[in-house]
Amino acid sequence: MVNPMEEAIIRCKTTAGTFTMKLNRIWSPNGYDRAVELFEKKFYDGSHFFRVVKGFLVQFGISYSEDKELKKFAKSTIKDDPPKGIKFKRGTVSYAGSGDNSRTSQLFISYGSAASLGREKWETPIGEVIEGMEHVESFYSYGDIAPFGPGPAQGKIYSGPSYIEDNFPKTDSFIRCRTERLNTVDDDDDKIVRKSDHKTDEESFAASFAKKQAAAVGKLRLNSPLKQIQDGSGDTLLLIAGIICFLLGLLLVVIRLLNNRKSKASKSS
């Protein structure tokens, strides 16, 4: 069972910087399932953004993976999803295709709301960029792909990374991507496991780390050393010694203040 409201956060490190996408299954179930599985299987890692047309879009999805089964899976086509009326805008993520039910692994990110995007069924959006769009817009462009422009020829990219590296060396590429599914379903009891904060992996790690640090600080409170003494902790003895020194110092300050008051009182009398 798959939750129709499932989402995925895809955080990608590239040669131009990091960007994050949020994919929505309800927008395009077939497209979502294919894209998320490919990202989870590291299909896009190391591949190039081979088509970058400023003001229009950036396209990717030709992998250099040596996993034959994965490449075979990626080349298989999926059925189109009915359009949901979602308009293209800066950062919209969708599939590139060549006809009905032609979607495979190639995706694109729109640079704006071009009127030509979204007219075809295979261009039903699957998500959007939610962080780092400025890095996506900074990808180097050689112009549109051949034969529409002076950029790379798609067919030659399948031979391996050397074609791009030798002939279009400034082309940006993925380094790696990490995927986190949200609002998934627990297969054991078909309950939806919701995670609606949409935090990235790094944000979740930071929150978890902060929580652990707070718990560690709590253990250093005055009632904690008594328990640790029973456990024979050497660090606790140092902590207690420090606390005793602090209390003695505080006591001396109080005594000095009291003496000063007595001295002033005697002088006034």
ABEGO torsion letter per residue (X at the ends): XBBAABBBBBBBBBAAEBBBBBBBAAABAAAAAAAAAAAAAGAABGBBBABBBBGABBBBGBBABABAAAAAAAABBBBBBBBAGBBBBBGBBBBBBAEBGABBABBBBBABBBAABGABAAABBAEBBABGAAAAAABBBAEBBOAABABBBAAAAAAEAAAAAAABAABBBBABBBBBBBGBBBAAAGBBBBBAAGBBAAAAAAAAAAAAAAAAAAAABAAAAAAAAAAGBAAAAAAAAAAAAAAAAAAAAAAAAAAAAAAAAAAAX
